[in-house]
Amino acid sequence: MGKFKNGLLFGVTLFFLQCMDVSAKRYRFGLLMVNDSKSNRFDLQHIGPAIDIASEKCRANYNVEVELIPGYYPHRCSEVQAIGKATDITTDYPDIVAFVGPACSDDVQVVGRYATYKNIPIITGLGDVLKERDEFTTLIRMSYDLKDKARAILAFLGNFGWRYFGMIYRFQDIYYGTLAEELMRMAQKRGFEITCKLTYVRAPNKTVVTDMYDILERMKLCAR
């Protein structure tokens, strides 16, 4: 098992235990996750085994049972499916103690707010793509920090003396939009100049519908 899954295993086990009342012996957790995705590395097939092991550790080491209530949705991220599954779980199982997942940026936006409203703890493998962090009072994140990624990009550019650069990123994407904003903020403070910003559109089936040759031609005019 890789370092990420080992970290996830530890984090989920700890999360399970923090949500438990030691006087009880069985707890229900809602598992919100994409199932059988060909492109999402954080789907049930990739992350599910670590969650199962965490559940087994709780039983073997602490004598408590973790019941995972499935809230799976097929193939790809979906805000509609995520909030629908979360609502179904809390309706059918009002004693649910926490959510595990989802692991898609847009899905966490809606489910995270719902979990805050219901005062239900929620853990996700996502990092700091949430702009209004104060609105997600029950959320625990386990992954990357976009500030570190922005610093790394600027350090790479600075190493070669490249102080002027352009940015191309996906239109209306929370992850890349947030990273672009962080880059712009840091670049200004560190003496870089972003000469142009261009976006492209990707369809839900992950097909890029923007003419990327046109984007690159336009970028050449302003970035070099």
GUTIRO-580901 format. One record per residue: residue in three letters; z, y, x of N, C-alpha, C in turn. Coordinates in nm, 4 decimals. Each point is the difference from the previous one (the first is absolute). Layout:
! residues N
ATOM  ala  Z  Y  X  Z  Y  X  Z  Y  X $
...
***
This chain:
! residues 224
ATOM  met  0.0000  -0.1190  0.0847  0.0000  0.1190  -0.0847  0.0000  0.1236  0.0881 $
ATOM  gly  -0.0870  0.0995  -0.0273  -0.0148  0.1176  0.0830  0.1186  0.0935  -0.0102 $
ATOM  lys  -0.0012  0.1030  0.0887  0.1109  0.0946  0.0037  0.0166  0.0716  -0.1328 $
ATOM  phe  -0.1143  0.0371  -0.0631  0.0116  0.0724  -0.1269  0.0662  -0.0876  -0.1055 $
ATOM  lys  -0.0440  -0.1256  -0.0091  0.0573  -0.0870  -0.1032  0.1448  -0.0344  0.0312 $
ATOM  asn  0.0363  -0.0107  0.1303  0.1405  -0.0199  0.0337  0.0830  0.1195  -0.0451 $
ATOM  gly  -0.0540  0.1211  0.0242  0.0697  0.1202  -0.0441  0.0094  0.0058  -0.1509 $
ATOM  leu  -0.1084  -0.0384  -0.0677  0.0002  -0.0020  -0.1459  0.1024  -0.1004  -0.0512 $
ATOM  leu  0.0042  -0.1173  0.0632  0.0960  -0.1029  -0.0400  0.1420  0.0523  0.0098 $
ATOM  phe  0.0335  0.0623  0.1125  0.1347  0.0555  0.0177  0.0275  0.1089  -0.1024 $
ATOM  gly  -0.0984  0.0898  -0.0177  0.0194  0.1116  -0.0921  0.0174  -0.0451  -0.1435 $
ATOM  val  -0.0819  -0.0946  -0.0435  0.0097  -0.0478  -0.1380  0.1303  -0.0760  -0.0216 $
ATOM  thr  0.0394  -0.0807  0.0993  0.1284  -0.0712  -0.0122  0.1145  0.0991  -0.0153 $
ATOM  leu  0.0014  0.1021  0.0855  0.1047  0.1021  -0.0074  -0.0050  0.0732  -0.1334 $
ATOM  phe  -0.1226  0.0294  -0.0443  -0.0178  0.0688  -0.1283  0.0546  -0.0848  -0.1144 $
ATOM  phe  -0.0338  -0.1295  0.0002  0.0534  -0.0906  -0.1024  0.1525  0.0087  -0.0041 $
ATOM  leu  0.0615  -0.0077  0.1169  0.1459  -0.0029  0.0059  0.0620  0.1316  -0.0443 $
ATOM  gln  -0.0636  0.1118  0.0357  0.0541  0.1305  -0.0392  -0.0027  0.0197  -0.1508 $
ATOM  cys  -0.0935  -0.0646  -0.0669  -0.0139  0.0172  -0.1453  0.0901  -0.0947  -0.0787 $
ATOM  met  0.0752  -0.0815  0.0693  0.0781  -0.1034  -0.0673  0.1450  0.0408  -0.0185 $
ATOM  asp  0.0558  -0.0481  -0.1069  0.1437  0.0078  -0.0267  0.0581  -0.1351  0.0413 $
ATOM  val  0.0908  0.0019  0.0956  0.0488  -0.1269  0.0560  0.0677  -0.0880  -0.1041 $
ATOM  ser  0.0356  0.0566  -0.1134  0.0672  -0.0807  -0.1021  -0.0990  -0.0855  -0.0787 $
ATOM  ala  -0.1293  0.0298  0.0108  -0.1004  -0.0777  -0.0718  -0.0654  -0.0998  0.0955 $
ATOM  lys  -0.0786  -0.0907  -0.0570  -0.0616  -0.1050  0.0807  -0.1522  -0.0048  -0.0168 $
ATOM  arg  -0.0545  0.0784  -0.0900  -0.1443  -0.0050  -0.0229  -0.0501  0.1404  -0.0308 $
ATOM  tyr  -0.1137  0.0362  0.0603  -0.0546  0.1349  -0.0142  -0.1497  -0.0075  -0.0202 $
ATOM  arg  -0.0475  0.0917  -0.0811  -0.1432  0.0046  -0.0283  -0.0633  0.1212  0.0680 $
ATOM  phe  -0.1086  -0.0237  0.0709  -0.0766  0.1051  0.0663  -0.1435  -0.0040  -0.0519 $
ATOM  gly  -0.0534  0.1160  -0.0307  -0.1402  0.0080  -0.0395  -0.0886  0.0074  0.1226 $
ATOM  leu  -0.1003  -0.0862  0.0080  -0.0907  -0.0050  0.1143  -0.1354  0.0567  -0.0420 $
ATOM  leu  -0.0282  0.1229  0.0423  -0.1229  0.0699  -0.0376  -0.0964  -0.0049  0.1171 $
ATOM  met  -0.1087  -0.0767  -0.0169  -0.0863  -0.0215  0.1156  -0.1407  -0.0382  -0.0441 $
ATOM  val  -0.0981  0.0458  0.0795  -0.1385  -0.0418  -0.0217  -0.0114  -0.1473  0.0364 $
ATOM  asn  -0.0750  -0.0740  -0.0801  -0.0170  -0.1433  0.0224  -0.1442  -0.0303  0.0394 $
ATOM  asp  -0.0155  -0.0793  0.1061  -0.1315  -0.0510  0.0404  -0.0994  0.1120  0.0283 $
ATOM  ser  0.0400  0.0889  0.0906  -0.0898  0.1095  0.0389  -0.0765  -0.0377  0.1251 $
ATOM  lys  -0.1267  0.0366  0.0052  -0.0818  -0.0283  0.1178  0.0129  0.1106  0.1052 $
ATOM  ser  0.0618  0.1113  -0.0364  0.0053  0.1131  0.0931  0.1408  0.0544  0.0235 $
ATOM  asn  0.0944  -0.0319  -0.0881  0.1356  0.0549  0.0112  0.0875  -0.0964  0.0807 $
ATOM  arg  0.0453  0.0452  0.1178  0.0823  -0.0857  0.0863  0.1413  -0.0174  -0.0542 $
ATOM  phe  0.0352  0.0770  -0.1013  0.1359  -0.0058  -0.0546  -0.0006  -0.0657  -0.1377 $
ATOM  asp  -0.0912  -0.0943  -0.0213  -0.0031  -0.0683  -0.1287  0.0983  -0.1163  0.0010 $
ATOM  leu  0.0076  -0.0678  -0.1136  0.0975  -0.1080  -0.0175  -0.0181  -0.1103  0.1033 $
ATOM  gln  -0.1250  -0.0325  0.0336  -0.0262  -0.1093  0.0923  0.0514  0.0315  0.1412 $
ATOM  his  -0.0013  0.1269  0.0401  0.0444  0.0374  0.1330  0.1512  0.0228  0.0071 $
ATOM  ile  0.0559  0.0631  -0.1019  0.1395  0.0426  0.0046  0.0925  -0.0951  -0.0755 $
ATOM  gly  -0.0547  -0.0721  -0.0955  0.0807  -0.0895  -0.0822  0.0878  -0.0967  0.0784 $
ATOM  pro  -0.0521  -0.0639  0.1070  0.0849  -0.0947  0.0745  0.1256  0.0636  0.0569 $
ATOM  ala  -0.0094  0.1234  0.0506  0.1188  0.0669  0.0543  0.1023  0.0258  -0.1095 $
ATOM  ile  -0.0471  0.0362  -0.1188  0.0906  0.0249  -0.1122  0.0671  -0.1299  -0.0442 $
ATOM  asp  -0.0766  -0.1095  -0.0008  0.0572  -0.1301  -0.0360  0.1081  -0.0415  0.1000 $
ATOM  ile  -0.0239  0.0229  0.1289  0.0987  -0.0356  0.1022  0.1258  0.0853  -0.0154 $
ATOM  ala  -0.0193  0.1292  -0.0293  0.1162  0.0875  -0.0223  0.0826  -0.0491  -0.1177 $
ATOM  ser  -0.0686  -0.0425  -0.1056  0.0695  -0.0532  -0.1171  0.0791  -0.1263  0.0352 $
ATOM  glu  -0.0636  -0.0867  0.0808  0.0664  -0.1239  0.0403  0.1208  0.0283  0.0896 $
ATOM  lys  -0.0095  0.1004  0.0869  0.1125  0.0360  0.0856  0.1202  0.0471  -0.0828 $
ATOM  cys  -0.0289  0.0737  -0.1068  0.1090  0.0445  -0.0868  0.0710  -0.1189  -0.0635 $
ATOM  arg  -0.0788  -0.1000  -0.0386  0.0604  -0.1181  -0.0618  0.0779  -0.0819  0.1018 $
ATOM  ala  -0.0609  -0.0244  0.1173  0.0619  -0.0886  0.0991  0.1186  0.0657  0.0701 $
ATOM  asn  -0.0115  0.1277  0.0313  0.1035  0.0653  0.0809  0.1074  0.0706  -0.0820 $
ATOM  tyr  -0.0340  0.0385  -0.1245  0.0942  0.0810  -0.0777  0.0297  -0.0600  -0.1366 $
ATOM  asn  -0.0605  -0.1153  -0.0286  0.0272  -0.0732  -0.1235  -0.0302  0.0815  -0.1250 $
ATOM  val  -0.1092  0.0771  0.0060  -0.0451  0.0729  -0.1179  -0.1475  -0.0312  -0.0232 $
ATOM  glu  -0.0387  -0.0033  -0.1252  -0.1372  -0.0319  -0.0375  -0.0778  0.1275  -0.0292 $
ATOM  val  -0.1198  0.0068  0.0557  -0.0918  0.1107  -0.0271  -0.1134  -0.0523  -0.0873 $
ATOM  glu  -0.0117  0.0563  -0.1189  -0.1107  -0.0366  -0.0891  -0.1052  0.1111  0.0069 $
ATOM  leu  -0.1182  -0.0367  0.0460  -0.1091  0.0963  0.0145  -0.0863  -0.0008  -0.1260 $
ATOM  ile  -0.0007  0.1109  -0.0706  -0.0799  0.0124  -0.1222  -0.1384  0.0522  0.0379 $
ATOM  pro  -0.1043  -0.0801  -0.0191  -0.1328  0.0415  0.0478  -0.0590  0.1141  -0.0817 $
ATOM  gly  -0.0490  0.0985  0.0719  -0.0769  0.1091  -0.0596  -0.1275  0.0171  0.0796 $
ATOM  tyr  -0.0789  -0.1084  0.0085  -0.1195  0.0003  0.0836  -0.1186  0.0576  -0.0773 $
ATOM  tyr  -0.0888  0.0641  0.0727  -0.1257  0.0452  -0.0611  -0.1149  -0.0310  0.0948 $
ATOM  pro  -0.1181  -0.0317  -0.0533  -0.1036  -0.0663  0.0790  -0.0809  0.0911  0.0923 $
ATOM  his  -0.0167  -0.0465  0.1230  -0.1063  0.0390  0.0930  0.0111  0.1381  0.0646 $
ATOM  arg  0.0456  0.1013  -0.0709  -0.0032  0.1344  0.0588  0.1132  0.0868  -0.0554 $
ATOM  cys  0.0268  0.1083  0.0722  0.1020  0.0947  -0.0442  -0.0385  0.0611  -0.1343 $
ATOM  ser  0.0989  0.0276  -0.0828  -0.0259  0.0579  -0.1318  0.1275  0.0658  -0.0513 $
ATOM  glu  -0.0038  0.1314  -0.0164  0.1151  0.0708  -0.0551  0.0326  -0.0495  -0.1406 $
ATOM  val  -0.1039  -0.0231  -0.0793  0.0193  -0.0445  -0.1380  0.0695  -0.1353  -0.0035 $
ATOM  gln  -0.0497  -0.0940  0.0801  0.0606  -0.1329  0.0042  0.1425  0.0052  0.0535 $
ATOM  ala  0.0222  0.0807  0.1035  0.1324  0.0058  0.0628  0.1055  0.0518  -0.0973 $
ATOM  ile  -0.0280  0.1134  -0.0651  0.0992  0.0551  -0.0927  0.0135  -0.0882  -0.1228 $
ATOM  gly  -0.1105  -0.0639  -0.0405  0.0063  -0.0916  -0.1144  0.0881  -0.1201  0.0293 $
ATOM  lys  -0.0184  -0.0592  0.1177  0.0813  -0.1163  0.0376  0.1473  0.0380  0.0157 $
ATOM  ala  0.0258  0.1169  0.0588  0.1389  0.0448  0.0163  0.0663  0.0191  -0.1355 $
ATOM  thr  -0.0736  0.0602  -0.0929  0.0544  0.0216  -0.1340  0.0247  -0.1321  -0.0712 $
ATOM  asp  -0.0945  -0.0932  0.0121  0.0171  -0.1319  -0.0619  0.1256  -0.0697  0.0528 $
ATOM  ile  0.0213  0.0084  0.1310  0.1148  -0.0683  0.0603  0.1316  0.0580  -0.0512 $
ATOM  thr  0.0103  0.1333  -0.0026  0.1258  0.0603  -0.0457  0.0225  -0.0214  -0.1488 $
ATOM  thr  -0.1076  -0.0155  -0.0764  0.0132  -0.0274  -0.1436  0.0451  -0.1430  -0.0244 $
ATOM  asp  -0.0637  -0.0938  0.0708  0.0309  -0.1420  -0.0198  0.1281  -0.0428  0.0708 $
ATOM  tyr  0.0340  0.0711  0.1077  0.1186  -0.0357  0.0784  0.0825  0.1271  0.0241 $
ATOM  pro  0.0764  0.0445  -0.0964  0.0759  0.1250  0.0151  0.1085  -0.0069  0.1074 $
ATOM  asp  0.0315  -0.1208  0.0490  0.1010  -0.0135  0.1050  -0.0612  0.0008  0.1393 $
ATOM  ile  -0.1253  0.0383  0.0116  -0.0652  0.0045  0.1307  0.0790  0.0938  0.0913 $
ATOM  val  0.0211  -0.0404  0.1264  0.0824  0.0817  0.0892  -0.0831  0.0843  0.0961 $
ATOM  ala  -0.1275  -0.0369  0.0238  -0.0819  0.0762  0.0942  -0.1454  -0.0458  -0.0081 $
ATOM  phe  -0.0880  0.0832  0.0552  -0.1408  -0.0345  0.0168  -0.0300  -0.0217  0.1475 $
ATOM  val  -0.0817  -0.1001  0.0294  -0.0592  -0.0170  0.1328  -0.1491  0.0297  -0.0149 $
ATOM  gly  -0.0491  0.1013  0.0711  -0.1374  0.0457  -0.0173  -0.0043  0.1067  -0.1085 $
ATOM  pro  -0.1207  0.0522  -0.0241  -0.1295  -0.0414  0.0559  -0.0224  0.0529  0.1410 $
ATOM  ala  -0.1149  -0.0391  0.0587  -0.0328  0.0400  0.1366  -0.1326  0.0745  0.0051 $
ATOM  cys  -0.0297  0.0754  -0.1046  -0.1193  0.0846  -0.0035  0.0452  0.1440  -0.0226 $
ATOM  ser  -0.0596  0.0939  0.0723  0.0469  0.1391  -0.0018  0.0075  0.0575  -0.1411 $
ATOM  asp  -0.1099  -0.0076  -0.0737  -0.0026  0.0582  -0.1344  0.0937  -0.0739  -0.0945 $
ATOM  asp  0.0101  -0.1308  0.0165  0.0863  -0.0795  -0.0874  0.1470  0.0362  0.0205 $
ATOM  val  0.0384  0.0242  0.1249  0.1385  0.0382  0.0279  0.0319  0.1354  -0.0623 $
ATOM  gln  -0.0988  0.0890  -0.0051  0.0220  0.1317  -0.0599  0.0504  -0.0137  -0.1439 $
ATOM  val  -0.0653  -0.0859  -0.0786  0.0371  -0.0104  -0.1415  0.1225  -0.0890  -0.0201 $
ATOM  val  0.0045  -0.1137  0.0674  0.1134  -0.0914  -0.0178  0.1268  0.0596  0.0610 $
ATOM  gly  -0.0145  0.0724  0.1118  0.1165  0.0624  0.0622  0.0680  0.0996  -0.0916 $
ATOM  arg  -0.0801  0.0782  -0.0716  0.0581  0.0966  -0.0949  0.0634  -0.0718  -0.1192 $
ATOM  tyr  -0.0663  -0.1062  -0.0444  0.0563  -0.0784  -0.1105  0.1340  -0.0623  0.0410 $
ATOM  ala  0.0051  -0.0537  0.1233  0.1240  -0.0603  0.0493  0.1102  0.1046  0.0122 $
ATOM  thr  -0.0366  0.1216  0.0396  0.0986  0.1079  0.0063  0.0541  0.0305  -0.1388 $
ATOM  tyr  -0.0903  0.0083  -0.0981  0.0414  0.0282  -0.1381  0.0944  -0.1087  -0.0524 $
ATOM  lys  -0.0304  -0.1259  0.0325  0.0822  -0.1120  -0.0470  0.1189  -0.0279  0.0932 $
ATOM  asn  0.0065  0.0731  0.1125  0.1057  -0.0192  0.0996  0.0003  -0.1430  0.0536 $
ATOM  ile  -0.1194  -0.0486  0.0341  -0.0166  -0.1347  0.0540  -0.0421  0.0119  0.1468 $
ATOM  pro  0.0705  -0.0624  0.0925  -0.0430  0.0027  0.1404  -0.1391  -0.0622  0.0155 $
ATOM  ile  -0.0772  0.0528  0.0945  -0.1346  -0.0516  0.0251  -0.0256  0.0047  0.1500 $
ATOM  ile  -0.0573  -0.1076  0.0542  -0.0317  -0.0068  0.1424  -0.1498  -0.0212  0.0157 $
ATOM  thr  -0.0601  0.0680  0.0981  -0.1433  -0.0135  0.0237  -0.0270  -0.0012  0.1498 $
ATOM  gly  -0.1080  -0.0652  0.0384  -0.0419  -0.0001  0.1389  -0.0739  0.1249  0.0399 $
ATOM  leu  -0.0209  0.0921  -0.0944  -0.0701  0.1237  0.0318  0.0906  0.0954  0.0756 $
ATOM  gly  -0.0620  0.0993  0.0616  0.0741  0.0973  0.0777  0.0181  0.1307  -0.0729 $
ATOM  asp  -0.0348  0.1096  0.0667  0.0333  0.1319  -0.0544  -0.1195  0.0679  -0.0663 $
ATOM  val  -0.0760  -0.0742  -0.0802  -0.1126  0.0609  -0.0697  0.0455  0.0761  -0.1242 $
ATOM  leu  0.1277  -0.0045  -0.0309  0.0513  0.0664  -0.1187  0.0336  0.1446  0.0330 $
ATOM  lys  -0.0714  0.0926  -0.0639  0.0165  0.1411  0.0338  0.1302  0.0565  -0.0563 $
ATOM  glu  0.0309  -0.0324  -0.1236  0.1211  0.0513  -0.0634  0.1099  -0.1054  0.0133 $
ATOM  arg  0.0468  -0.0204  0.1235  0.0929  -0.1094  0.0274  0.1274  0.0101  -0.0829 $
ATOM  asp  0.0443  0.1209  -0.0313  0.1245  0.0182  -0.0745  -0.0082  -0.0565  -0.1417 $
ATOM  glu  -0.1222  -0.0205  -0.0504  -0.0156  -0.0544  -0.1351  0.0224  -0.1512  -0.0042 $
ATOM  phe  0.0050  -0.0644  0.1167  0.0093  -0.1462  0.0051  0.1385  -0.0378  0.0526 $
ATOM  thr  0.0993  0.0195  -0.0833  0.1380  -0.0127  0.0450  0.0459  -0.1445  0.0169 $
ATOM  thr  -0.0723  -0.0966  -0.0548  0.0418  -0.1396  0.0130  -0.0907  -0.0790  0.0938 $
ATOM  leu  -0.0893  0.0688  0.0707  -0.1019  -0.0661  0.0810  0.0474  -0.0219  0.1433 $
ATOM  ile  -0.0291  -0.1196  0.0524  0.0224  -0.0328  0.1408  -0.1356  -0.0340  0.0615 $
ATOM  arg  -0.0331  0.0649  0.1140  -0.1270  -0.0249  0.0676  0.0256  -0.0759  0.1300 $
ATOM  met  -0.0966  -0.0836  0.0390  0.0205  -0.0855  0.1166  -0.1101  0.0122  0.1046 $
ATOM  ser  -0.0875  0.0969  -0.0097  -0.1165  -0.0039  0.0876  -0.0196  0.1306  0.0736 $
ATOM  tyr  -0.1245  0.0347  0.0232  -0.0418  0.1046  0.0921  0.0474  0.1403  -0.0371 $
ATOM  asp  -0.0053  0.0861  0.1006  0.0270  0.1416  -0.0167  -0.1285  0.0738  0.0350 $
ATOM  leu  -0.0579  0.0704  -0.0965  -0.1274  0.0675  0.0249  0.0137  0.1116  0.1031 $
ATOM  lys  0.1182  0.0540  0.0162  0.0195  0.1010  0.1035  -0.0256  -0.0597  0.1381 $
ATOM  asp  0.0447  -0.1245  0.0214  -0.0246  -0.0656  0.1281  -0.1489  -0.0237  0.0217 $
ATOM  lys  -0.0713  -0.0362  -0.1064  -0.1445  -0.0215  0.0135  -0.0715  0.1299  0.0335 $
ATOM  ala  0.0416  0.1085  -0.0653  -0.0609  0.1298  0.0286  0.0283  0.0410  0.1440 $
ATOM  arg  0.1215  -0.0208  0.0469  0.0340  0.0336  0.1388  -0.0847  -0.0817  0.0977 $
ATOM  ala  -0.0201  -0.1280  -0.0303  -0.0780  -0.0859  0.0885  -0.1455  0.0468  0.0085 $
ATOM  ile  -0.0575  0.0385  -0.1135  -0.1385  0.0481  -0.0004  -0.0134  0.1265  0.0829 $
ATOM  leu  0.0917  0.0926  -0.0183  -0.0067  0.1256  0.0752  0.0275  -0.0234  0.1488 $
ATOM  ala  0.0868  -0.0940  0.0329  0.0257  -0.0310  0.1410  -0.1254  -0.0567  0.0659 $
ATOM  phe  -0.0723  -0.0837  -0.0732  -0.1250  -0.0565  0.0522  -0.1025  0.1104  0.0242 $
ATOM  leu  -0.0172  0.0885  -0.0969  -0.0956  0.1094  0.0149  0.0411  0.0930  0.1142 $
ATOM  gly  0.1302  0.0300  0.0069  0.0488  0.0893  0.1038  -0.0168  -0.0574  0.1389 $
ATOM  asn  0.0105  -0.1314  0.0122  -0.0153  -0.0652  0.1302  -0.1372  0.0271  0.0613 $
ATOM  phe  -0.1015  0.0133  -0.0847  -0.1356  0.0254  0.0471  -0.0376  0.1483  -0.0089 $
ATOM  gly  0.0957  0.0818  -0.0374  -0.0280  0.1429  -0.0083  -0.0849  0.0391  -0.1196 $
ATOM  trp  0.0001  -0.0818  -0.1026  -0.0805  0.0291  -0.1195  0.0866  0.0799  -0.0978 $
ATOM  arg  -0.0140  0.1304  0.0022  0.0832  0.0873  -0.0823  -0.0649  0.0340  -0.1340 $
ATOM  tyr  -0.1297  -0.0272  -0.0132  -0.0723  0.0305  -0.1232  -0.0552  -0.1308  -0.0560 $
ATOM  phe  0.0275  -0.0266  -0.1249  -0.0498  -0.1248  -0.0582  -0.0170  0.0156  -0.1508 $
ATOM  gly  -0.0817  -0.0885  -0.0565  -0.0189  -0.0053  -0.1446  0.0627  -0.1265  -0.0569 $
ATOM  met  0.0219  0.0002  -0.1294  0.0617  -0.1152  -0.0659  -0.0884  -0.0504  -0.1127 $
ATOM  ile  -0.0113  -0.1323  -0.0084  -0.0673  -0.0674  -0.1115  0.1012  -0.0958  -0.0604 $
ATOM  tyr  0.0252  0.0135  -0.1285  0.0963  -0.0899  -0.0638  -0.0385  -0.0228  -0.1456 $
ATOM  arg  0.0616  -0.1005  -0.0593  -0.0380  -0.0430  -0.1344  0.0485  0.0981  -0.1065 $
ATOM  phe  -0.0863  0.0303  -0.0933  0.0296  0.0939  -0.1079  0.0998  -0.0599  -0.0976 $
ATOM  gln  0.1012  0.0797  -0.0372  0.1019  -0.0378  -0.0982  0.0682  -0.1328  0.0338 $
ATOM  asp  0.0312  -0.0175  0.1273  0.0765  -0.1161  0.0444  0.1341  0.0501  0.0528 $
ATOM  ile  0.1075  -0.0514  -0.0543  0.1330  0.0502  0.0344  0.0300  -0.0176  0.1482 $
ATOM  tyr  -0.0300  -0.1178  0.0526  0.0323  -0.0277  0.1399  -0.0751  0.0944  0.0936 $
ATOM  tyr  -0.1321  0.0011  -0.0099  -0.0796  0.0808  0.0922  0.0150  0.1496  -0.0271 $
ATOM  gly  0.0197  0.0361  -0.1251  0.0229  0.1401  -0.0312  0.1297  0.0514  0.0607 $
ATOM  thr  0.1051  -0.0822  -0.0082  0.1285  0.0381  0.0576  -0.0084  0.0062  0.1520 $
ATOM  leu  -0.0686  -0.0978  0.0607  -0.0175  0.0013  0.1448  -0.0783  0.1235  0.0443 $
ATOM  ala  -0.1044  0.0362  -0.0756  -0.0789  0.1188  0.0329  0.0855  0.1261  -0.0077 $
ATOM  glu  0.0831  0.0098  -0.1016  0.0880  0.1165  -0.0129  0.0984  0.0082  0.1168 $
ATOM  glu  0.0538  -0.1147  0.0398  0.0936  -0.0022  0.1125  -0.0703  0.0389  0.1297 $
ATOM  leu  -0.1227  -0.0486  0.0177  -0.0778  0.0368  0.1185  -0.0273  0.1501  0.0039 $
ATOM  met  -0.0381  0.0558  -0.1145  -0.0289  0.1436  -0.0046  0.1245  0.0819  0.0329 $
ATOM  arg  0.1130  -0.0422  -0.0513  0.1243  0.0726  0.0241  0.0374  -0.0045  0.1480 $
ATOM  met  -0.0059  -0.1198  0.0586  0.0374  -0.0157  0.1400  -0.1015  0.0647  0.0935 $
ATOM  ala  -0.1286  -0.0120  -0.0343  -0.1052  0.0545  0.0863  0.0165  0.1501  0.0172 $
ATOM  gln  0.0302  0.0686  -0.1080  0.0164  0.1448  0.0067  0.1158  0.0385  0.0917 $
ATOM  lys  0.1089  -0.0751  -0.0076  0.1173  0.0304  0.0816  -0.0223  -0.0319  0.1478 $
ATOM  arg  -0.0917  -0.0925  0.0296  -0.0164  -0.0473  0.1376  -0.1256  0.0529  0.0680 $
ATOM  gly  -0.0605  0.1004  -0.0600  -0.1127  0.0650  0.0659  -0.1332  -0.0682  -0.0171 $
ATOM  phe  -0.0127  -0.0887  -0.0980  -0.1286  -0.0611  -0.0319  -0.0669  0.0809  -0.1107 $
ATOM  glu  -0.1293  -0.0166  -0.0120  -0.0730  0.0651  -0.1090  -0.0874  -0.1030  -0.0702 $
ATOM  ile  0.0218  -0.0159  -0.1288  -0.0834  -0.0894  -0.0803  -0.1175  0.0819  -0.0513 $
ATOM  thr  -0.1180  -0.0302  0.0513  -0.1167  0.0836  -0.0266  -0.0649  -0.0287  -0.1342 $
ATOM  cys  0.0171  -0.1194  -0.0519  -0.0526  -0.0304  -0.1341  0.0680  -0.1246  -0.0547 $
ATOM  lys  0.0035  -0.0090  -0.1315  0.0604  -0.1139  -0.0695  -0.0991  -0.0497  -0.1044 $
ATOM  leu  -0.0380  -0.1265  0.0100  -0.0949  -0.0594  -0.0929  0.0606  -0.1263  -0.0600 $
ATOM  thr  -0.0345  -0.0277  -0.1235  0.0511  -0.1195  -0.0662  -0.1147  -0.0869  -0.0501 $
ATOM  tyr  0.0302  -0.1273  -0.0188  -0.0968  -0.0929  -0.0573  0.0651  -0.0717  -0.1179 $
ATOM  val  -0.0820  -0.0580  -0.0834  0.0483  -0.0667  -0.1212  -0.0223  -0.1500  0.0136 $
ATOM  arg  0.1045  -0.0757  -0.0320  -0.0106  -0.1457  -0.0013  0.0310  -0.0509  -0.1392 $
ATOM  ala  -0.0862  -0.0842  -0.0522  0.0156  -0.0555  -0.1346  0.1143  -0.1012  -0.0015 $
ATOM  pro  0.0524  -0.0354  -0.1205  0.1085  -0.0981  -0.0090  -0.0322  -0.1345  0.0642 $
ATOM  asn  -0.1291  -0.0363  0.0078  -0.0371  -0.1267  0.0642  -0.0142  0.0141  0.1509 $
ATOM  lys  0.0463  0.1163  0.0538  0.0012  0.0312  0.1427  -0.1392  0.0291  0.0562 $
ATOM  thr  -0.0959  0.0278  -0.0855  -0.1323  0.0420  0.0446  -0.0005  0.1511  0.0211 $
ATOM  val  -0.0438  0.0438  0.1167  -0.0089  0.1430  0.0283  -0.1262  0.0544  -0.0677 $
ATOM  val  0.0188  0.0942  -0.0904  -0.1128  0.0533  -0.0762  -0.0535  0.1315  0.0569 $
ATOM  thr  0.0716  0.0583  0.0940  -0.0446  0.1224  0.0661  -0.1000  -0.0347  0.1094 $
ATOM  asp  -0.0959  0.0861  0.0217  -0.0965  -0.0175  0.1083  0.0696  0.0337  0.1317 $
ATOM  met  0.0417  -0.1017  0.0741  0.0751  0.0223  0.1218  -0.0864  0.0584  0.1119 $
ATOM  tyr  -0.1303  -0.0279  -0.0029  -0.0880  0.0620  0.0996  -0.0004  0.1518  -0.0174 $
ATOM  asp  -0.0008  0.0444  -0.1246  0.0058  0.1436  -0.0263  0.1327  0.0590  0.0464 $
ATOM  ile  0.1089  -0.0736  -0.0255  0.1320  0.0465  0.0436  0.0038  0.0163  0.1517 $
ATOM  leu  -0.0538  -0.0978  0.0726  0.0039  0.0057  0.1455  -0.0898  0.1116  0.0539 $
ATOM  glu  -0.1127  0.0206  -0.0633  -0.0871  0.1103  0.0429  0.0691  0.1346  -0.0196 $
ATOM  arg  0.0666  0.0152  -0.1114  0.0732  0.1250  -0.0260  0.1159  0.0153  0.0972 $
ATOM  met  0.0659  -0.1122  0.0326  0.1130  0.0072  0.0924  -0.0461  0.0401  0.1395 $
ATOM  lys  -0.1171  -0.0454  0.0425  -0.0503  0.0349  0.1331  -0.0199  0.1490  0.0155 $
ATOM  leu  -0.0330  0.0667  -0.1098  -0.0261  0.1447  0.0064  0.1264  0.0808  0.0210 $
ATOM  cys  0.1137  -0.0527  -0.0409  0.1212  0.0805  0.0064  0.1068  -0.0544  0.0931 $
ATOM  ala  -0.0135  -0.1250  0.0443  0.1069  -0.0599  0.0786  -0.0323  -0.0099  0.1488 $
ATOM  arg  -0.1239  0.0218  0.0401  -0.0358  -0.0118  0.1426  -0.0916  0.1159  0.0381 $
***
